[in-house]
Amino acid sequence: MVTETISFLYDKNWMAVFGEPAIIQEPNRENPETYYTWLMLFKDGNRIDLNIRTKEFALEDNDLI
């Protein structure tokens, strides 16, 4: 959960903390102001499927209840 998503979309330097990416997919672009997903595979073999959501969206999303 994040307070906003846009800064994560425009400055992706934060991803470097996980390692050097081999492939990054961004499957959803429907509503990036409220939630966003990255499917990341790193050169060391680690994989992270990361979803960020604003607090407001998370509280409204019935899938989380």
N, CA, C and O of each residue as an XYZ file, in Angstrom:
260
protein
N       0.840     -1.151      0.000
C       0.000      0.000      0.000
C       0.898      1.230      0.000
O       1.881      1.297      0.737
N       0.548      2.194     -0.831
C       1.315      3.431     -0.960
C       0.368      4.625     -0.898
O      -0.843      4.481     -1.067
N       0.931      5.797     -0.655
C       0.090      6.996     -0.620
C      -0.216      7.497     -2.018
O      -1.233      8.156     -2.230
N       0.660      7.192     -2.985
C       0.437      7.541     -4.378
C       1.268      6.595     -5.243
O       2.226      5.992     -4.759
N       0.905      6.462     -6.525
C       1.589      5.509     -7.403
C       2.448      6.163     -8.480
O       3.383      5.540     -8.982
N       2.150      7.390     -8.836
C       2.776      8.025     -9.997
C       4.293      8.128     -9.870
O       4.997      7.914    -10.856
N       4.812      8.445     -8.704
C       6.271      8.567     -8.562
C       6.974      7.235     -8.835
O       8.104      7.229     -9.323
N       6.331      6.115     -8.531
C       6.905      4.800     -8.819
C       6.960      4.530    -10.320
O       7.839      3.808    -10.792
N       6.024      5.106    -11.068
C       5.962      4.894    -12.513
C       6.992      5.715    -13.267
O       7.571      5.237    -14.243
N       7.228      6.942    -12.828
C       8.112      7.840    -13.564
C       9.579      7.689    -13.202
O      10.441      7.901    -14.055
N       9.887      7.330    -11.970
C      11.275      7.145    -11.561
C      11.431      5.718    -11.057
O      11.094      5.416     -9.912
N      11.939      4.849    -11.909
C      12.026      3.422    -11.576
C      13.366      3.031    -10.965
O      13.693      1.846    -10.913
N      14.145      4.003    -10.503
C      15.428      3.700     -9.865
C      15.264      2.870     -8.591
O      16.204      2.191     -8.178
N      14.106      2.913     -7.972
C      13.852      2.147     -6.751
C      13.954      0.647     -6.999
O      14.199     -0.114     -6.063
N      13.770      0.207     -8.248
C      13.832     -1.225     -8.559
C      15.236     -1.801     -8.396
O      15.388     -3.007     -8.204
N      16.259     -0.960     -8.469
C      17.648     -1.415     -8.388
C      17.962     -2.088     -7.053
O      18.906     -2.872     -6.961
N      17.186     -1.790     -6.032
C      17.416     -2.414     -4.725
C      17.217     -3.933     -4.788
O      17.773     -4.660     -3.965
N      16.443     -4.412     -5.739
C      16.171     -5.836     -5.882
C      17.219     -6.562     -6.724
O      17.316     -7.788     -6.661
N      18.001     -5.826     -7.508
C      19.012     -6.437     -8.364
C      18.916     -5.927     -9.789
O      18.178     -4.984    -10.073
N      19.669     -6.556    -10.684
C      19.683     -6.144    -12.080
C      18.584     -6.884    -12.837
O      18.589     -8.114    -12.890
N      17.644     -6.146    -13.422
C      16.528     -6.804    -14.098
C      16.935     -7.459    -15.412
O      17.752     -6.926    -16.162
N      16.349     -8.622    -15.676
C      16.480     -9.271    -16.975
C      15.268     -8.904    -17.824
O      15.403     -8.578    -19.003
N      14.082     -8.958    -17.216
C      12.821     -8.625    -17.898
C      11.882     -7.974    -16.882
O      11.791     -8.401    -15.731
N      11.195     -6.942    -17.333
C      10.142     -6.325    -16.522
C       8.910     -6.172    -17.409
O       8.970     -5.553    -18.472
N       7.801     -6.739    -16.965
C       6.529     -6.586    -17.668
C       5.615     -5.700    -16.831
O       5.635     -5.747    -15.601
N       4.825     -4.901    -17.512
C       3.863     -4.025    -16.850
C       2.491     -4.313    -17.462
O       2.076     -3.630    -18.398
N       1.781     -5.326    -16.937
C       0.557     -5.800    -17.580
C      -0.655     -4.891    -17.479
O      -1.529     -4.950    -18.344
N      -0.739     -4.056    -16.460
C      -1.950     -3.231    -16.346
C      -1.624     -1.754    -16.513
O      -0.700     -1.229    -15.891
N      -2.375     -1.120    -17.334
C      -2.254      0.330    -17.505
C      -3.639      0.974    -17.439
O      -3.825      2.108    -17.881
N      -4.598      0.251    -16.890
C      -5.984      0.737    -16.843
C      -6.152      1.945    -15.936
O      -6.774      2.934    -16.324
N      -5.609      1.870    -14.747
C      -5.842      2.899    -13.742
C      -4.574      3.111    -12.917
O      -4.574      2.832    -11.718
N      -3.503      3.594    -13.528
C      -2.228      3.671    -12.814
C      -2.215      4.654    -11.649
O      -1.294      4.622    -10.832
N      -3.211      5.522    -11.554
C      -3.257      6.455    -10.424
C      -3.654      5.772     -9.121
O      -3.408      6.306     -8.040
N      -4.274      4.580     -9.218
C      -4.739      3.906     -8.009
C      -4.054      2.566     -7.746
O      -3.901      2.167     -6.592
N      -3.639      1.868     -8.806
C      -2.905      0.617     -8.606
C      -2.040      0.333     -9.822
O      -2.314      0.806    -10.924
N      -0.984     -0.453     -9.600
C      -0.074     -0.783    -10.695
C       0.660     -2.072    -10.365
O       0.909     -2.376     -9.198
N       1.006     -2.835    -11.412
C       1.660     -4.124    -11.231
C       2.912     -4.220    -12.091
O       2.931     -3.770    -13.237
N       3.950     -4.808    -11.525
C       5.160     -5.151    -12.270
C       5.438     -6.633    -12.085
O       5.330     -7.152    -10.974
N       5.794     -7.314    -13.163
C       6.268     -8.692    -13.118
C       7.744     -8.615    -13.461
O       8.108     -8.299    -14.593
N       8.598     -8.904    -12.481
C      10.028     -8.664    -12.647
C      10.820     -9.963    -12.510
O      10.628    -10.722    -11.559
N      11.699    -10.205    -13.457
C      12.645    -11.318    -13.399
C      14.034    -10.709    -13.408
O      14.363     -9.897    -14.273
N      14.849    -11.110    -12.434
C      16.178    -10.541    -12.288
C      17.235    -11.511    -12.783
O      17.009    -12.720    -12.843
N      18.392    -10.969    -13.137
C      19.458    -11.772    -13.721
C      19.975    -12.852    -12.775
O      20.559    -13.837    -13.227
N      19.770    -12.681    -11.470
C      20.199    -13.720    -10.521
C      19.154    -14.830    -10.385
O      19.330    -15.755     -9.592
N      18.055    -14.737    -11.167
C      17.028    -15.779    -11.153
C      15.845    -15.487    -10.254
O      14.839    -16.193    -10.324
N      15.931    -14.469     -9.414
C      14.808    -14.115     -8.551
C      13.701    -13.466     -9.355
O      13.945    -12.752    -10.327
N      12.469    -13.733     -8.921
C      11.294    -13.161     -9.580
C      10.439    -12.479     -8.524
O      10.240    -13.006     -7.430
N       9.939    -11.305     -8.865
C       9.042    -10.564     -7.983
C       7.846    -10.105     -8.803
O       8.008     -9.447     -9.831
N       6.655    -10.447     -8.352
C       5.420     -9.902     -8.916
C       4.930     -8.883     -7.896
O       4.454     -9.253     -6.823
N       5.046     -7.617     -8.225
C       4.784     -6.545     -7.271
C       3.566     -5.742     -7.697
O       3.467     -5.304     -8.844
N       2.642     -5.555     -6.764
C       1.448     -4.755     -6.998
C       1.408     -3.670     -5.945
O       1.482     -3.959     -4.751
N       1.292     -2.416     -6.376
C       1.120     -1.317     -5.426
C      -0.284     -0.755     -5.594
O      -0.826     -0.712     -6.698
N      -0.859     -0.326     -4.480
C      -2.215      0.244     -4.472
C      -2.234      1.416     -3.502
O      -1.544      1.420     -2.483
N      -3.043      2.406     -3.849
C      -3.246      3.476     -2.884
C      -4.128      2.943     -1.751
O      -4.877      1.984     -1.932
N      -4.029      3.567     -0.605
C      -4.826      3.142      0.540
C      -6.320      3.208      0.218
O      -7.076      2.301      0.564
N      -6.731      4.273     -0.438
C      -8.147      4.446     -0.777
C      -8.639      3.318     -1.687
O      -9.718      2.765     -1.475
N      -7.838      2.986     -2.700
C      -8.226      1.913     -3.615
C      -8.263      0.572     -2.894
O      -9.176     -0.226     -3.105
N      -7.281      0.326     -2.051
C      -7.230     -0.951     -1.330
C      -8.453     -1.126     -0.422
O      -8.997     -2.226     -0.316
N      -8.879     -0.051      0.227
C     -10.040     -0.132      1.108
C     -11.341     -0.339      0.328
O     -12.283     -0.941      0.843
N     -11.395      0.156     -0.908
C     -12.595     -0.003     -1.739
C     -12.623     -1.333     -2.472
O     -13.690     -1.778     -2.895
N     -11.477     -1.976     -2.632
C     -11.368     -3.203     -3.430
C     -11.911     -4.385     -2.630
O     -11.326     -4.772     -1.619
N     -13.014     -4.953     -3.075
C     -13.651     -6.058     -2.371
C     -12.806     -7.320     -2.357
O     -13.020     -8.182     -1.504
N     -11.845     -7.462     -3.279
C     -10.991     -8.648     -3.308
C     -10.101     -8.758     -2.083
O      -9.610     -9.843     -1.773
N      -9.885     -7.653     -1.380
C      -9.004     -7.668     -0.218
C      -9.752     -8.006      1.065
O      -9.130     -8.224      2.104
N     -11.071     -8.052      1.005
C     -11.861     -8.302      2.226
C     -12.148     -9.782      2.349
O     -12.798    -10.207      3.304
